[in-house]
């Protein structure tokens, strides 16, 4: 089982002359659109540079992480490959797939993150222990 690490979506933005408008729109299979129906929206704010958010993965949930204001570093790990990405543009979203461990850190002051998800909250969907995550991935590989 090979799990994609991530995908970046470039959302269409335009300068309207009196501000910048960015469109987040559902449209499966279409470029620059959210590839799922949104069932949950999370807003994270008030983090400091030393805080760590995330540090988990999901069995089923697909998510898109967008930095609405400020920036942070996102660490992604599918059990075989790791990557760090700096999120600092509200016109770009990173797709967080199931079974990809994700952690957000190195927050700029006043960072605001938005997460769009395709499943409502269900505690059973979470893997919150990294060793359990690695064990699950290795078991699936066999």
N, C-alpha and C positions, 0 to 999 in steps of 0.2 A: 504494500500500500504506500504509494508516494503521495504526500500531501503537499499541495502548492504552498509556498511560504507566504506570498502576498500578491496583491495586484493594486496598482495605483489607478484611481479614476480621476481624470481631469474634468472637473465640472465646468460648464460654460459660465463665464463671467463677462460682464460688460460694464464699461463706464458710461453711465447714463447722463453725464454732464452735471448731475447734482448728487453723485455718489456712485458706488460700485454695486452692482446686483449680481449675485451668484445664485444659480438655479440648481436645486437638489430635487430631482424628479425620478419617479419610478418608471422603469422601462426595460424589462428583461431582454437581454441579448443586444441591447443598443449601446453604442459607445457613449461614454460620458453620462450614463444614467444609472440609477440604483438598480441592481439586478434582482431585487426581491421586494416584496410588499413589506413596508415598515410596520412592525407591531409594537416596537418599544423605542423611545428616544431617551438617552441619558445625557445630562449636562454635568461636566466636572469642572469645578472652579475652586479657587482658594488654596491651590497647591503651592508649596515652596520648592526651591531648587533641590532640596534634599529628599523630598517625598518620593515614594514609589507607589504607583497605581497599577492595577491589573494583577500581574503575577498569577495568572490562571489561564485555562483554556476551556472550551466547551465541547460537548459531544455532538451537538446539533446546530447551535446558533451560528449564523453568519452575521458579521457586523461590518460597519464602515466607520472608521475613526477619522474625524476632521478637526483640525485645530482652527477654531473660529477666531481666536485671538492669542497672540504669543506663540510659544513653541515648546516642544518637548522632543526627546529622543524615544523612539519606539524600538524595543528589542523583540525580534521574532525568532522562534525556534520550533521547527517541526520534528525535532528528535534526531535529525541528520544534518541539518544546515541551520546556521544562525546568520542573522543580518540585523544591522542597526540602521534606522532611517530617521532623519530629522524632519518632523512635521511642523511646518511654519507658514502654511498658505491655505486660506479657507477655500481656495478653488481646487484643492487636491484632497482626495480621501484615500485612505488605505483600507483595503478589504482584509478583514481578519477572519480567516477560515476556521472551521472546527479543527481541533487537534493541532493548532498552532499556538504554542505558549506565547503570551504577549505581556510585555511590561512597559510601562511608561515612566520616564525619569528625566532628570535634568530640565526641570520646568523653568521657563522664563517667568518673571513676575507677571501677575495678572493673566496667566494663561487660562483660556477657556476651551475645553474640548467638548465635542458633541459626538455621541455614538448612536448610530442608527442600527437597529437589530431586527431580524426577521422572526423572532420568537419572544413571547412575553416571559417575564422572569420565572425561572424554575430552578430551584437550588440543586436538583438532581442532575441538571445539565452541566454543572461545573466540575472541573478537576482542579482543585486548589493546591495540591501537593505535587511539586515538580518530580520527585522520584516516582510517584504513582503514574504521572503522565508518561515518563520515560518507559516505565514497565509496560504500560498499555500499548505504546507505540511499538516496542520491541516484540510484544506478543502478536500484534497485527501483522508485523513484517514476516513472521514465520508462515 
